[in-house]
Amino acid sequence: MSKVEAIPEAYAFMMSHDPECRIIFIADMNHIDPDYMPKLQISVDPKETLIHETTHIVSMTYDVISSYPYMVSGYSKSGADVRNQYFRRYPGFFKTEEFTRFVDQLADYQNSPMLSEEAVILAEKTDAMMSMNIQSLDAETLTIIIRDIALGNPFNKCPINQRPKLFKRDLSNQQNKPKVNGEMLVSLALMNSGQFNMAERNLELGVTKKPIVQTTASPLPTSTSNKENTNQQGSG
């Protein structure tokens, strides 16, 4: 595939429990047809995608909001856009396995094995700290917070999308045709169908040891010798 002519469902993903913490970028997302829905900013800045996936690995975030609406062409989401969309749609998170996992972790932390999901949902409506803990689980929310703090973006202003302009690829040229051997597809298919959650490689690092340099200099006196000398000088 060389270009995408549909709304993409994902730009990248990471494999859970991967000891190498790899992030897989979907190459087709770099070849979205610029004439498809030209009024919307379908392509995403790769830096934002990298931050988003990194929060999954480092902060164990979830996609509390499965997808955010696309912005007007040429602009990225502002902090206000993300906040407003989050509060419109976050109740759907309460029906997911990720929320059940969050409740289990909360029950373990509070030493409350009988804590129910219903109790957490009710508490979220009145407990600001609970509400914020759930909101901080959203990967896109953390992504925009990190981006705006790093770049100093205003909360209510949509920043200009930094992604380079997309151009159509000429597939009549053999050099432009994608070179795919299918190994990644086979690997992911096996991991998904066989429930293999880990892809691990053990690499032996070749370390060159520096030779020990021989010296004729006499060793420094030990602390014991120094003490003896000091005692002798004091007694004299």
Kinemage of the C-alpha trace (Angstrom):
@kinemage 1
@onewidth
@group {chain A} dominant
@subgroup {mainchain}
@vectorlist {calphas} color= white
{ca met a 1} P 0.000 0.000 0.000
{ca ser a 2} L 1.301 3.433 -0.860
{ca lys a 3} L -1.423 5.793 0.218
{ca val a 4} L -4.514 5.904 2.403
{ca glu a 5} L -7.895 7.102 1.171
{ca ala a 6} L -9.874 6.609 4.374
{ca ile a 7} L -9.964 7.827 7.946
{ca pro a 8} L -7.046 6.040 9.675
{ca glu a 9} L -7.813 4.127 12.852
{ca ala a 10} L -4.260 4.261 14.188
{ca tyr a 11} L -0.968 5.927 13.353
{ca ala a 12} L 1.214 3.718 15.531
{ca phe a 13} L 0.959 1.134 18.284
{ca met a 14} L 3.067 -0.576 20.898
{ca met a 15} L 3.149 -4.209 21.962
{ca ser a 16} L 2.274 -4.793 25.584
{ca his a 17} L 4.907 -6.458 27.774
{ca asp a 18} L 7.540 -6.002 25.073
{ca pro a 19} L 10.900 -5.939 26.908
{ca glu a 20} L 12.346 -3.750 24.147
{ca cys a 21} L 9.472 -1.218 24.444
{ca arg a 22} L 9.166 -0.956 20.676
{ca ile a 23} L 6.762 1.459 18.998
{ca ile a 24} L 5.501 0.405 15.569
{ca phe a 25} L 4.712 3.286 13.212
{ca ile a 26} L 2.281 2.478 10.415
{ca ala a 27} L 4.058 3.605 7.257
{ca asp a 28} L 0.852 4.086 5.279
{ca met a 29} L -0.094 6.956 7.570
{ca asn a 30} L 2.772 8.899 5.976
{ca his a 31} L 1.131 8.586 2.574
{ca ile a 32} L -2.409 9.792 3.131
{ca asp a 33} L -3.844 11.177 -0.100
{ca pro a 34} L -3.768 14.984 0.390
{ca asp a 35} L -6.887 15.311 -1.771
{ca tyr a 36} L -8.929 13.087 0.544
{ca met a 37} L -10.989 15.275 2.875
{ca pro a 38} L -8.687 18.286 2.286
{ca lys a 39} L -10.511 20.477 4.825
{ca leu a 40} L -9.541 18.207 7.734
{ca gln a 41} L -6.108 17.686 9.272
{ca ile a 42} L -6.020 13.898 8.960
{ca ser a 43} L -2.240 13.550 9.101
{ca val a 44} L -0.724 13.903 12.564
{ca asp a 45} L 2.627 15.324 13.577
{ca pro a 46} L 4.876 12.265 14.139
{ca lys a 47} L 6.283 13.878 17.294
{ca glu a 48} L 2.819 13.875 18.857
{ca thr a 49} L 2.348 10.247 17.831
{ca leu a 50} L 5.672 9.344 19.466
{ca ile a 51} L 4.728 11.116 22.716
{ca his a 52} L 1.305 9.442 22.698
{ca glu a 53} L 2.744 5.942 22.364
{ca thr a 54} L 5.504 6.677 24.873
{ca thr a 55} L 2.910 7.544 27.533
{ca his a 56} L 1.469 4.051 27.055
{ca ile a 57} L 4.871 2.564 27.866
{ca val a 58} L 6.153 4.928 30.553
{ca ser a 59} L 2.953 6.039 32.314
{ca met a 60} L 0.783 2.984 31.530
{ca thr a 61} L -1.904 5.196 30.005
{ca tyr a 62} L -4.958 4.005 28.090
{ca asp a 63} L -6.931 5.443 25.212
{ca val a 64} L -9.697 6.614 27.520
{ca ile a 65} L -11.111 8.431 24.507
{ca ser a 66} L -10.707 6.019 21.624
{ca ser a 67} L -10.486 8.790 19.022
{ca tyr a 68} L -10.591 12.569 18.980
{ca pro a 69} L -12.231 14.559 16.157
{ca tyr a 70} L -9.942 15.853 13.430
{ca met a 71} L -9.109 19.538 13.343
{ca val a 72} L -9.342 22.031 10.496
{ca ser a 73} L -6.578 21.494 7.959
{ca gly a 74} L -3.288 23.033 9.044
{ca tyr a 75} L -3.932 22.946 12.800
{ca ser a 76} L -3.465 20.559 15.732
{ca lys a 77} L -5.659 20.106 18.786
{ca ser a 78} L -5.406 22.649 21.563
{ca gly a 79} L -5.527 21.832 25.248
{ca ala a 80} L -9.068 23.179 25.372
{ca asp a 81} L -10.123 20.937 22.466
{ca val a 82} L -8.838 17.839 24.233
{ca arg a 83} L -10.421 18.798 27.554
{ca asn a 84} L -13.827 19.517 26.004
{ca gln a 85} L -13.896 16.298 24.005
{ca tyr a 86} L -12.740 14.303 27.021
{ca phe a 87} L -15.587 15.477 29.240
{ca arg a 88} L -18.108 14.794 26.481
{ca arg a 89} L -17.036 11.206 25.926
{ca tyr a 90} L -15.157 9.828 28.922
{ca pro a 91} L -18.151 7.960 30.511
{ca gly a 92} L -17.692 5.319 27.810
{ca phe a 93} L -14.424 4.386 29.514
{ca phe a 94} L -16.400 2.954 32.436
{ca lys a 95} L -17.504 0.039 30.250
{ca thr a 96} L -14.006 -1.088 29.269
{ca glu a 97} L -11.572 -3.670 30.590
{ca glu a 98} L -9.069 -0.874 31.209
{ca phe a 99} L -11.424 0.710 33.742
{ca thr a 100} L -11.831 -2.642 35.505
{ca arg a 101} L -8.051 -2.849 35.695
{ca phe a 102} L -7.899 0.664 37.157
{ca val a 103} L -10.442 -0.249 39.844
{ca asp a 104} L -8.447 -3.365 40.736
{ca gln a 105} L -5.287 -1.284 41.121
{ca leu a 106} L -7.145 1.265 43.225
{ca ala a 107} L -8.581 -1.449 45.462
{ca asp a 108} L -5.116 -2.898 45.972
{ca tyr a 109} L -3.627 0.521 46.766
{ca gln a 110} L -6.374 1.364 49.273
{ca asn a 111} L -6.423 -2.168 50.697
{ca ser a 112} L -10.135 -2.344 49.868
{ca pro a 113} L -10.705 -5.716 48.162
{ca met a 114} L -14.483 -5.138 48.097
{ca leu a 115} L -14.226 -1.864 46.154
{ca ser a 116} L -16.693 -1.954 43.253
{ca glu a 117} L -16.688 -0.217 39.893
{ca glu a 118} L -20.023 1.416 40.758
{ca ala a 119} L -18.488 2.985 43.876
{ca val a 120} L -15.626 4.443 41.839
{ca ile a 121} L -18.019 5.846 39.222
{ca leu a 122} L -20.079 7.540 41.923
{ca ala a 123} L -16.979 8.889 43.653
{ca glu a 124} L -15.683 10.329 40.382
{ca lys a 125} L -18.692 12.677 40.209
{ca thr a 126} L -17.851 14.400 43.502
{ca asp a 127} L -14.177 13.646 44.177
{ca ala a 128} L -11.979 15.974 42.117
{ca met a 129} L -8.855 13.904 42.829
{ca met a 130} L -10.551 10.734 41.599
{ca ser a 131} L -11.726 12.516 38.483
{ca met a 132} L -8.223 13.805 37.785
{ca asn a 133} L -6.668 10.365 38.330
{ca ile a 134} L -8.973 8.912 35.690
{ca gln a 135} L -8.381 11.794 33.295
{ca ser a 136} L -4.613 11.390 33.649
{ca leu a 137} L -4.991 7.847 32.317
{ca asp a 138} L -5.840 9.248 28.881
{ca ala a 139} L -2.817 9.085 26.588
{ca glu a 140} L -3.891 11.963 24.352
{ca thr a 141} L -4.506 14.239 27.338
{ca leu a 142} L -0.961 13.647 28.605
{ca thr a 143} L 0.406 14.053 25.082
{ca ile a 144} L -1.076 17.507 24.631
{ca ile a 145} L -0.052 18.568 28.150
{ca ile a 146} L 3.565 17.546 27.491
{ca arg a 147} L 3.555 19.179 24.046
{ca asp a 148} L 2.104 22.474 25.247
{ca ile a 149} L 4.400 22.734 28.271
{ca ala a 150} L 7.453 22.011 26.111
{ca leu a 151} L 6.469 24.487 23.369
{ca gly a 152} L 4.730 27.056 25.552
{ca asn a 153} L 1.464 26.771 23.600
{ca pro a 154} L -1.578 28.716 24.878
{ca phe a 155} L -4.302 26.484 26.302
{ca asn a 156} L -7.090 27.858 24.105
{ca lys a 157} L -5.186 28.355 20.851
{ca cys a 158} L -4.807 25.612 18.240
{ca pro a 159} L -1.132 25.347 17.248
{ca ile a 160} L -0.131 25.106 13.612
{ca asn a 161} L 0.411 21.488 12.607
{ca gln a 162} L 4.144 20.954 12.165
{ca arg a 163} L 3.826 18.004 9.829
{ca pro a 164} L 5.318 18.634 6.368
{ca lys a 165} L 2.894 18.971 3.485
{ca leu a 166} L 1.883 15.649 1.954
{ca phe a 167} L 2.477 14.880 -1.698
{ca lys a 168} L 1.185 12.058 -3.843
{ca arg a 169} L 3.684 9.357 -4.670
{ca asp a 170} L 4.179 8.359 -8.278
{ca leu a 171} L 3.736 4.578 -8.268
{ca ser a 172} L 4.758 4.285 -11.910
{ca asn a 173} L 8.323 4.746 -10.697
{ca gln a 174} L 9.715 1.427 -9.432
{ca gln a 175} L 11.834 3.238 -6.827
{ca asn a 176} L 8.699 4.608 -5.150
{ca lys a 177} L 7.023 1.248 -4.695
{ca pro a 178} L 7.094 0.034 -1.090
{ca lys a 179} L 9.623 -2.669 -0.283
{ca val a 180} L 7.876 -5.053 2.094
{ca asn a 181} L 8.955 -8.599 2.904
{ca gly a 182} L 6.051 -9.452 5.185
{ca glu a 183} L 8.146 -10.417 8.224
{ca met a 184} L 6.532 -7.824 10.500
{ca leu a 185} L 3.039 -8.885 9.400
{ca val a 186} L 3.806 -12.550 10.076
{ca ser a 187} L 5.323 -11.715 13.470
{ca leu a 188} L 2.310 -9.678 14.565
{ca ala a 189} L -0.107 -12.305 13.256
{ca leu a 190} L 1.626 -15.028 15.289
{ca met a 191} L 1.692 -12.874 18.406
{ca asn a 192} L -2.014 -12.101 18.076
{ca ser a 193} L -3.273 -15.571 17.159
{ca gly a 194} L -1.015 -17.444 19.566
{ca gln a 195} L -1.266 -14.990 22.456
{ca phe a 196} L 2.475 -14.401 22.354
{ca asn a 197} L 2.777 -11.140 24.262
{ca met a 198} L 6.561 -10.974 24.332
{ca ala a 199} L 9.080 -10.704 21.555
{ca glu a 200} L 12.477 -10.933 23.158
{ca arg a 201} L 15.983 -11.018 21.800
{ca asn a 202} L 19.126 -11.715 23.794
{ca leu a 203} L 22.069 -9.903 22.288
{ca glu a 204} L 25.639 -10.537 23.359
{ca leu a 205} L 27.564 -7.302 23.561
{ca gly a 206} L 31.167 -7.446 22.499
{ca val a 207} L 33.174 -5.482 25.071
{ca thr a 208} L 36.869 -4.888 24.455
{ca lys a 209} L 38.774 -4.902 27.732
{ca lys a 210} L 41.593 -2.422 28.112
{ca pro a 211} L 44.936 -4.050 29.008
{ca ile a 212} L 46.222 -3.411 32.520
{ca val a 213} L 49.033 -0.872 32.455
{ca gln a 214} L 52.089 -1.958 34.468
{ca thr a 215} L 53.832 0.780 36.431
{ca thr a 216} L 57.105 0.939 38.403
{ca ala a 217} L 55.886 3.625 40.790
{ca ser a 218} L 55.778 2.527 44.412
{ca pro a 219} L 52.334 2.245 45.981
{ca leu a 220} L 51.016 5.012 48.190
{ca pro a 221} L 51.316 4.446 51.945
{ca thr a 222} L 48.230 3.047 53.588
{ca ser a 223} L 46.181 4.918 56.142
{ca thr a 224} L 47.611 2.660 58.861
{ca ser a 225} L 51.174 3.709 58.032
{ca asn a 226} L 50.126 7.341 58.055
{ca lys a 227} L 48.667 6.927 61.536
{ca glu a 228} L 51.845 5.297 62.835
{ca asn a 229} L 53.992 8.102 61.458
{ca thr a 230} L 51.740 10.699 63.036
{ca asn a 231} L 51.940 8.948 66.436
{ca gln a 232} L 55.734 8.784 66.288
{ca gln a 233} L 56.034 12.464 65.467
{ca gly a 234} L 53.691 13.354 68.324
{ca ser a 235} L 55.628 11.281 70.908
{ca gly a 236} L 58.959 12.831 69.934
